[in-house]
């Protein structure tokens, strides 16, 4: 009981989704795509198709950015001279 009362959100985060947090990108991207396409589409004939395409684009862009950052950190930064 004392552990629950001593919980401080930003100092001691809950580790419920610690191993799977990156999968939250998919519903986040889907929500962004739904709202963006609802506001910006002049016609709603292919609404859900456009939403799914945009969701895929967002997820693919995030994966590409992650790969670029991993390569930069693992390969390029060790090549920088220390002194």
C-alpha positions as CSV (number, residue, x, y, z in Angstrom):
1,X,0.0,0.0,0.0
2,X,2.8,2.4,0.8
3,X,4.3,1.9,-2.7
4,X,1.1,3.0,-4.3
5,X,0.9,6.1,-2.1
6,X,4.5,7.0,-2.9
7,X,4.0,6.9,-6.6
8,X,5.3,10.1,-8.4
9,X,4.4,10.1,-12.1
10,X,7.5,11.6,-13.8
11,X,10.1,10.4,-11.3
12,X,8.9,6.8,-10.9
13,X,7.1,5.8,-14.2
14,X,4.9,2.7,-14.3
15,X,6.7,0.0,-16.3
16,X,3.5,-1.6,-17.7
17,X,4.4,-1.2,-21.5
18,X,8.1,-0.8,-21.1
19,X,9.0,-3.7,-23.5
20,X,6.2,-2.8,-26.1
21,X,6.1,1.1,-26.0
22,X,7.1,1.4,-29.7
23,X,3.9,-0.4,-30.8
24,X,1.9,2.6,-29.5
25,X,3.1,4.4,-32.7
26,X,0.5,2.6,-34.7
27,X,-2.6,3.8,-32.9
28,X,-1.0,7.3,-32.6
29,X,-0.3,7.5,-36.3
30,X,-3.8,6.1,-37.1
31,X,-5.4,8.8,-34.9
32,X,-3.4,11.6,-36.5
33,X,-4.3,10.3,-39.9
34,X,-8.0,10.1,-39.1
35,X,-8.1,13.7,-37.8
36,X,-5.9,15.1,-40.5
37,X,-7.8,13.5,-43.4
38,X,-11.2,14.4,-41.8
39,X,-10.1,18.1,-41.8
40,X,-8.3,18.3,-45.1
41,X,-10.1,16.0,-47.5
42,X,-12.5,17.7,-49.8
43,X,-14.3,14.5,-50.6
44,X,-14.8,11.4,-48.5
45,X,-15.0,8.8,-51.3
46,X,-11.7,7.0,-50.4
47,X,-11.5,8.3,-46.8
48,X,-10.4,5.1,-45.1
49,X,-8.0,4.1,-47.9
50,X,-6.3,7.5,-47.5
51,X,-6.2,7.2,-43.8
52,X,-4.5,3.8,-44.0
53,X,-2.1,5.0,-46.6
54,X,-1.2,8.0,-44.4
55,X,-0.8,5.8,-41.3
56,X,1.6,3.6,-43.3
57,X,3.5,6.7,-44.4
58,X,3.9,7.9,-40.8
59,X,5.0,4.6,-39.5
60,X,7.4,4.1,-42.4
61,X,8.9,7.6,-41.8
62,X,9.4,6.9,-38.1
63,X,11.1,3.6,-38.9
64,X,13.4,5.3,-41.4
65,X,14.2,8.0,-39.0
66,X,15.0,5.4,-36.3
67,X,17.4,3.6,-38.7
68,X,19.1,6.8,-39.7
69,X,19.6,7.7,-36.1
70,X,20.9,4.3,-35.1
71,X,23.4,4.4,-38.0
72,X,24.5,7.9,-37.0
73,X,25.0,6.9,-33.4
74,X,26.6,3.5,-33.9
75,X,28.8,4.3,-36.9
76,X,29.3,8.0,-37.4
77,X,29.8,9.3,-33.9
78,X,32.6,6.8,-33.0
79,X,34.5,8.2,-36.0
80,X,34.6,11.7,-34.6
81,X,38.0,12.3,-33.0
82,X,38.0,12.9,-29.2
83,X,40.5,15.7,-28.9
